[in-house]
Amino acid sequence: MATGEFAVPSIRALCESEMFEIVCLVTGPMRCDKTGRPIITPARQVADEYGLLISDQEDVNSTEFFEFLYLVRPDLIFVCDFGQILSKQTLSGSILGGINLHGSLLPKFRGAAPVHWAILTGEHHTGVSVIHMTPKIDAGPVIAQSPPIPIGPSENVVELEARLAQYGAQLVYDTIARMAQNETIRIIEQLHDRVSKAPRLKKDDGLVAWNQSSRAIFNQYRATIPWPRIFTDWHREDGSALRLILGKIVPLQDSLTELVAEQQLEQDAVPDLDMTDAKMDNLANLRATPRVVSAERDVHVQRPAWWEPGMVIQADGGVLIVAALEGAVRIEQIQPAGRKMMQTHDFLRGYALKPGDKFSLPD
């Protein structure tokens, strides 16, 4: 059962193995865009590629779908990036129930957007978990989990999800292979008193909170790509407000020098993780992962007294810089409402933005 891109590497790994017979892909009904063209989801596209039977389901907890499961009688339901919560009855429609691949080290970040929230909250590591499914969201016992996987200091949610999906595919394949060979699977209950939530992002989650550090604003930018993106409102002298969607931004210190990355993540420096042996030791003990932190503020720099969060402090020479609570943000791409994204120097030629102008703060 799958819909989105996060599931694709796992589907491929299972389809290309001779150990398993994939009965079908269960996914949502075909939708159309505003022009009437069908929207082919990533899971549907890869299912077509491998010639899988596709079962379109508006509601996987309906009586009709349970009857379908009763006839097909699968050994196992694998769920990833699907979007529907399975009832106890639906889970009972397979011999071994269901397992789910989740993009976090559970019990951290239960919910629909674990990768977004890992970046949004400034985590330095995350991972993937395979759980035995229950009717409660992401609450089932964990049967396999990766070691902590480092998050690049400039990595956005699309890039991180792609990496985690690859690690997840290996973990899923190894787990199901062990189940198919009747190996003993260790099941560990989640530490429910250490749960944190990761709900689906809303449009308002993109509103820039200038009354936080430049690093936190940069994390917000990384976590909201490609939607809802970060945005702010420019309050002009005539009393009107203009919505501005921000493209590329760079976090700065109070000296207006770029923040030093905490630990640059070189692609060739990412370790090959032994997923088979990573069996929840970190969840059972919740050991702290190493963390390298750079100074967020210049200890020898006196921040100008007139700087306020959300205030424009430079808007000339093609450079636009806005003060945060700590440090500042240089905006390199910007999109006025109703216009296309443009480079900042082009924006400044057409809009009379000046130092002292204010961008809105959240209520």
Disulfide bonds with the S-S distance in Angstrom:
none
